[in-house]
Amino acid sequence: MAHIREAFEDPTSTATIAFYLLAVIASILIGVLGYVYGNAAELILIFPVILILMVTITSERKRIHIPPALVILLLISFYLSVAGRVFAAGAAWERISGMVTGISLALLGIISVYLLLKSKPGVRKENPVLVAMFSIAIAISIYTVMAIVQYYLSTFDERLGPPLLEKFVLESLWLMVGAGIISALYIWKPTRKFFDFTVNSFIEKNAKILQLEGMERDEVLTMISDGESVTTEFKSTLRTNLQTNEVDKRMEIAVLKSIVALMNSEGGTLLIGVDDQGVRLGLDLDGFESQDKYNLHLTHLISSKIGDDFLPYITFKPIEFEDGKSVMKVDCQKVTTQPVFLKDKSQEIFYVRSGPSSVELTGTKLLSYVSNREGKRKLLKR
C-alpha cells in the first residue's frame, strides 16, 4: 500500500499518468453516452474534469499537481450524475450525486482557503469553523456558476436545457448537505489529519508555482522579529555546541525539550538556526553532509526520545534564504489526548511553556497540570 500511495503522490509516475489517462477516456465515453440519451446537462461538468486530468497528465514539477483524492471525488460525482440521468435511477441517485459533488467541491474549497491564506493548516492558528464555512460558500459558488453557464449554453443546444428552478434548488440543497458533511469532518479533530495531509501535499508540491516559498520566508522573518514567546522558540543549532564547536547531546535534548513543551502547551513553532538575539546562523553549523541526513537525524531523535505516536503532530521543513543561511522551521501541534514526555536516559520528563521558556513540571505540579487539562478537555466535550 505504501508503494501505491507514493506512486500516486508523484505526478510524473507511470501509475499516476496511467490512472488519469483511463479516467479521461472513461469521462469522454460516459459524456458521449449522456449526450446520445438526450441528457447532456452534465457535459458542463465534464470539461473542467477533463481539463484537470490533462493538466495532471502533462504536469511536471514546475506545473500544478492536483491531489488524486480531489480528482477521484470529481470523477465519482460526474459519473453518478450522468449515470443517474441515463439510466433514470431516480431521486435517490440524484441525491447521492449531489452530496458527492458537494463533498468534492467543499474539499476544493478548503484547499482554496489555504491558497488565499498562503499558508499550511495550523500555521496561522486559523479557526477551523471559519475555514469550513468558507469552503461551503466556495462550493455553492462554483455550482451556481456551472448552472449559469449551462443556462446560457442551452441557447446553442437544447439538450443542454436550462436547469429548472425546482431542480436547481433541490440539487443545491443536497450539494450543501455534502459540503456540510466534509466541513464537519474537517472540524472534527480525529479526521483532521486527512485534510491536513491533502492540503499540505498540494501546497508542498506546488509551492514554487504558487509563489508560497517567499511567503514562508516572510513568515519566518516576522516570527524572528517578534521574538520568542509562549508559542515561538529559537535554537542556534540542533547538535553543535557553539562554545566547543563539537557535537553535544545536550543541544539535542534542548531542542527536544522545546518540542515537548510546545506540544504540552498551546502548540507553536521552533526555529533551529536562529540564536536568542534573533540572528540567523543557518544550518551548516551542525555539519550534516546533506539536508536529507539532517532530516533523518531529527526524525530519529523525535522517534526515539519522544515517541513515534507523536510524529504526526510535528512537521519540519528547511526554509532557504537568499544569503544561503537556511532555518529549520519545526511546527508543533498541541496534543490534548495524552501528556508528552521527553525520554532522557532512564527518565521521562514533562515540560510546558511558561512565557518564552520551557519549564519542567514534577510531583504535585505535574499532577495538577495534567488534571486541570483533562478537566478542561472533558468540559469542552460537553
VOGU-3710 file (C-alpha; in Angstrom, 3 decimals, decimal comma):
1> mahireafed> 0,000/0,000/0,000  2,856/2,363/0,781  4,292/1,910/-2,709  0,889/2,636/-4,255  0,496/5,805/-2,193  3,997/7,008/-3,069  3,329/6,350/-6,756  0,192/8,467/-6,746  1,890/11,233/-4,739  4,317/11,619/-7,668
11> ptstatiafy> 2,557/13,456/-10,523  5,103/12,143/-13,040  4,917/8,459/-12,072  3,715/5,869/-14,587  0,930/4,751/-12,227  -0,441/8,278/-11,891  -0,351/9,002/-15,635  -1,979/5,655/-16,479  -4,738/6,245/-13,937  -5,526/9,699/-15,287
21> llaviasili> -5,454/8,521/-18,919  -8,053/5,863/-18,112  -10,103/8,480/-16,269  -10,034/10,792/-19,311  -11,216/8,002/-21,622  -13,981/6,987/-19,196  -15,103/10,610/-18,805  -15,382/11,120/-22,560  -17,266/7,850/-23,051  -19,818/8,499/-20,344
31> gvlgyvygna> -20,239/12,083/-21,555  -20,985/10,846/-25,072  -23,388/8,287/-23,626  -25,251/11,006/-21,761  -25,500/13,165/-24,893  -26,818/10,257/-27,003  -29,558/9,604/-24,460  -30,542/13,257/-24,514  -29,248/14,017/-21,030  -26,288/16,258/-21,744
41> aelilifpvi> -26,523/18,746/-18,901  -23,560/17,123/-17,141  -21,349/17,965/-20,118  -20,889/21,290/-18,308  -19,000/19,356/-15,648  -17,007/17,135/-17,979  -14,904/19,967/-19,400  -13,299/21,088/-16,107  -12,857/17,439/-15,094  -11,010/16,581/-18,322
51> lilmvtitse> -9,031/19,829/-18,087  -7,874/18,930/-14,564  -6,925/15,440/-15,706  -5,000/16,695/-18,746  -3,106/19,243/-16,654  -2,165/16,485/-14,226  -1,080/14,120/-17,007  1,131/16,727/-18,659  2,354/18,198/-15,376  5,973/18,432/-14,445
61> rkrihippal> 7,438/19,766/-11,243  7,004/23,315/-12,486  3,265/22,848/-13,071  0,357/22,452/-10,708  -0,253/18,965/-9,362  -3,868/18,230/-8,429  -4,325/15,860/-5,431  -5,574/12,451/-6,663  -8,207/12,367/-3,889  -9,812/15,518/-5,292
71> villlisfyl> -9,733/14,239/-8,881  -11,301/10,940/-7,834  -14,129/12,710/-5,994  -14,825/14,943/-9,004  -14,944/11,913/-11,262  -17,273/9,995/-8,946  -19,689/12,922/-8,744  -19,648/13,254/-12,542  -20,205/9,531/-13,143  -23,030/9,316/-10,601
81> svagrvfaag> -24,774/12,347/-12,050  -24,622/11,149/-15,652  -25,463/7,537/-14,806  -28,451/8,683/-12,772  -29,874/10,557/-15,757  -29,032/7,988/-18,428  -30,435/5,041/-16,517  -33,228/7,031/-14,832  -32,105/5,839/-11,427  -34,463/8,203/-9,637
91> aawerisgmv> -34,307/10,869/-6,955  -32,216/8,832/-4,513  -29,418/8,530/-7,072  -29,506/12,264/-7,756  -29,306/12,985/-4,026  -26,215/10,826/-3,692  -24,722/12,526/-6,746  -25,446/15,948/-5,266  -23,823/15,044/-1,961  -20,694/13,648/-3,639
101> tgislallgi> -20,459/16,809/-5,748  -20,773/18,887/-2,586  -18,035/16,846/-0,909  -15,615/17,269/-3,822  -16,306/20,996/-4,222  -16,004/21,582/-0,465  -12,622/19,829/-0,467  -11,622/22,116/-3,312  -12,926/24,997/-1,183  -10,713/24,026/1,768
111> isvylllksk> -7,664/23,963/-0,495  -8,695/27,352/-1,930  -8,929/28,860/1,572  -5,340/27,896/2,358  -4,183/29,160/-1,012  -5,747/32,523/-0,131  -4,061/32,392/3,277  -0,835/31,305/1,536  -0,223/29,012/4,466  -0,442/25,395/5,571
121> pgvrkenpvl> -3,075/24,149/8,026  -2,377/25,196/11,608  0,435/27,634/10,856  -1,686/30,756/11,262  -3,843/29,259/14,051  -6,862/29,594/11,779  -10,356/28,870/13,095  -11,481/25,536/11,547  -15,149/26,586/11,740  -14,465/29,669/9,601
131> vamfsiaiai> -12,453/27,576/7,127  -15,388/25,151/6,878  -17,883/27,984/6,333  -15,763/29,484/3,555  -15,381/26,056/1,921  -19,170/25,638/1,819  -19,542/29,122/0,310  -16,942/28,304/-2,354  -18,697/25,002/-3,185  -22,067/26,731/-3,626
141> siytvmaivq> -20,484/29,488/-5,709  -18,828/27,015/-8,085  -22,071/25,105/-8,539  -24,022/28,317/-9,180  -21,528/29,405/-11,844  -21,875/25,992/-13,514  -25,680/26,368/-13,558  -25,401/29,851/-15,101  -23,050/28,530/-17,802  -25,467/25,692/-18,511
151> yylstfderl> -28,352/28,161/-18,824  -26,632/30,260/-21,485  -25,212/27,280/-23,380  -28,736/25,907/-23,745  -29,363/28,592/-26,388  -26,924/26,684/-28,659  -28,128/23,156/-27,905  -31,469/22,315/-26,325  -30,020/19,094/-24,932  -28,136/21,337/-22,547
161> gppllekfvl> -31,538/22,592/-21,424  -31,511/25,223/-18,694  -31,982/23,828/-15,171  -35,473/24,145/-13,772  -35,706/26,321/-10,691  -37,093/23,479/-8,576  -34,340/21,111/-9,740  -31,673/23,742/-9,143  -32,921/24,330/-5,580  -33,042/20,598/-4,772
171> eslwlmvgag> -29,592/19,943/-6,216  -28,224/22,925/-4,315  -29,740/21,544/-1,113  -28,077/18,159/-1,466  -24,853/19,811/-2,537  -24,953/21,790/0,712  -25,526/18,541/2,625  -22,426/17,024/1,045  -20,397/20,177/1,655  -21,655/20,202/5,243
181> iisalyiwkp> -20,509/16,623/5,758  -16,984/17,320/4,546  -16,855/20,537/6,590  -17,972/18,720/9,744  -15,295/16,084/9,179  -12,747/18,857/8,725  -13,728/20,467/12,038  -13,703/17,096/13,865  -10,147/16,578/15,143  -9,892/12,774/14,632
191> trkffdftvn> -10,370/13,223/10,859  -8,429/16,490/10,521  -5,195/14,676/9,681  -6,604/13,511/6,329  -7,372/17,082/5,301  -4,064/18,392/6,607  -2,246/15,724/4,568  -4,212/16,519/1,398  -3,808/20,291/1,714  -0,155/20,067/2,760
201> sfieknakil> 0,572/17,705/-0,136  -0,984/20,147/-2,581  0,827/23,181/-1,160  4,225/21,450/-0,906  4,071/20,125/-4,468  3,004/23,495/-5,857  4,918/25,863/-3,581  7,085/27,274/-6,366  4,432/27,906/-8,997  2,044/29,324/-6,361
211> qlegmerdev> 4,876/31,507/-5,014  4,364/30,275/-1,460  8,060/29,858/-0,713  8,535/33,607/-0,452  5,593/33,799/1,939  7,179/31,169/4,202  10,399/33,172/4,313  8,474/36,326/5,198  6,594/34,425/7,869  9,823/33,178/9,454
221> ltmisdgesv> 11,329/36,671/9,348  8,215/38,040/11,059  8,488/35,394/13,788  12,150/36,237/14,299  11,433/39,973/14,554  8,618/39,322/17,059  11,000/37,359/19,262  10,475/34,312/21,444  7,111/33,824/23,097  4,873/31,138/24,566
231> ttefkstlrt> 4,403/29,749/21,030  7,802/30,552/19,473  11,275/29,306/20,396  14,731/29,816/18,846  17,642/27,358/18,915  21,062/28,129/17,424  21,850/24,539/16,414  20,473/21,027/16,544  23,532/19,241/17,888  26,602/21,513/17,835
241> nlqtnevdkr> 27,844/23,319/20,945  28,965/26,727/19,658  31,381/27,183/22,558  33,309/23,993/21,793  32,328/23,598/18,109  31,713/19,910/18,805  28,661/17,657/18,728  26,951/17,848/22,122  23,980/15,660/23,079  22,805/18,412/25,428
251> meiavlksiv> 21,988/20,579/22,408  19,731/17,835/21,038  17,975/17,487/24,384  17,397/21,254/24,472  15,722/21,110/21,052  13,558/18,140/22,047  12,642/19,826/25,324  11,228/22,788/23,400  9,231/20,500/21,090  7,716/18,616/24,037
261> almnseggtl> 6,887/21,860/25,859  5,110/23,303/22,825  3,020/20,145/22,347  2,066/20,089/26,036  1,015/23,739/25,892  -0,693/25,603/23,050  1,493/24,349/20,220  3,804/26,606/18,270  6,981/26,793/16,203  10,623/26,068/16,922
271> ligvddqgvr> 13,185/27,753/14,647  16,549/25,978/14,519  19,417/28,042/13,151  18,429/31,249/14,971  20,129/32,443/18,156  18,467/34,079/21,171  19,039/37,556/19,726  17,223/36,665/16,505  20,330/36,343/14,331  20,084/33,731/11,587
281> lgldldgfes> 23,060/31,396/11,901  21,944/28,802/9,364  22,009/25,010/9,497  25,540/24,415/8,242  26,965/24,708/11,762  25,624/21,228/12,547  27,881/19,710/9,904  25,481/17,320/8,184  26,529/16,032/4,764  23,137/16,798/3,242
291> qdkynlhlth> 19,715/18,117/4,108  18,287/14,604/3,896  20,654/13,391/6,612  19,706/16,378/8,763  16,028/15,478/8,354  16,627/11,805/9,108  18,591/12,662/12,239  15,872/14,968/13,542  13,193/12,366/12,777  15,213/9,715/14,631
301> lisskigddf> 15,601/11,987/17,657  11,863/12,663/17,826  11,046/8,974/17,361  13,469/7,689/19,986  13,191/10,467/22,587  9,536/11,482/22,287  7,827/8,586/20,508  6,517/7,510/17,125  2,945/8,238/18,239  3,714/11,956/18,240
311> lpyitfkpie> 5,360/12,184/14,811  2,044/13,224/13,159  1,927/16,253/15,477  5,325/17,516/14,301  6,216/18,822/10,845  9,502/20,413/9,898  10,918/21,997/6,782  14,096/23,949/5,956  13,364/27,499/4,858  16,034/28,732/2,475
321> fedgksvmkv> 17,065/32,383/2,309  18,847/34,233/-0,461  22,018/34,646/1,617  22,356/30,854/1,824  21,508/30,597/5,532  18,606/28,202/5,987  16,378/27,904/9,048  14,641/24,690/10,107  11,001/25,505/10,849  9,506/22,934/13,237
331> dcqkvttqpv> 5,734/23,243/13,673  4,340/21,506/16,758  0,641/20,881/17,266  -0,979/20,908/20,683  -1,571/17,380/21,996  -4,748/17,050/24,037  -5,168/13,273/24,085  -2,257/12,495/26,431  0,740/14,156/28,092  4,002/14,204/26,127
341> flkdksqeif> 7,226/13,225/27,881  10,873/13,557/26,907  12,777/10,310/27,391  16,270/11,191/28,615  18,311/8,164/29,668  16,140/6,355/32,240  13,880/9,334/32,931  10,669/10,629/31,417  10,443/14,386/31,857  7,397/16,627/31,371
351> yvrsgpssve> 7,830/20,170/30,038  5,427/23,039/29,359  5,804/26,575/28,079  5,963/29,405/30,574  6,265/32,633/28,603  9,260/32,318/26,242  10,791/29,430/28,236  10,278/25,701/28,603  9,960/24,579/32,225  9,925/21,136/33,813
361> ltgtkllsyv> 6,982/20,072/35,949  7,327/17,371/38,593  5,410/15,991/41,543  2,210/17,717/42,555  2,649/20,472/39,968  2,677/17,868/37,199  -0,366/16,055/38,607  -2,239/19,332/38,996  -1,402/20,447/35,464  -2,480/17,173/33,845
371> snregkrkll> -5,632/17,044/35,986  -6,623/20,597/35,045  -6,031/19,933/31,359  -8,089/16,740/31,488  -10,879/18,654/33,220  -10,855/21,317/30,506  -10,931/18,655/27,776  -13,987/16,961/29,302  -15,691/20,323/29,750  -15,140/21,199/26,078
381> kr> -16,597/17,827/25,017  -19,774/18,616/26,920
//
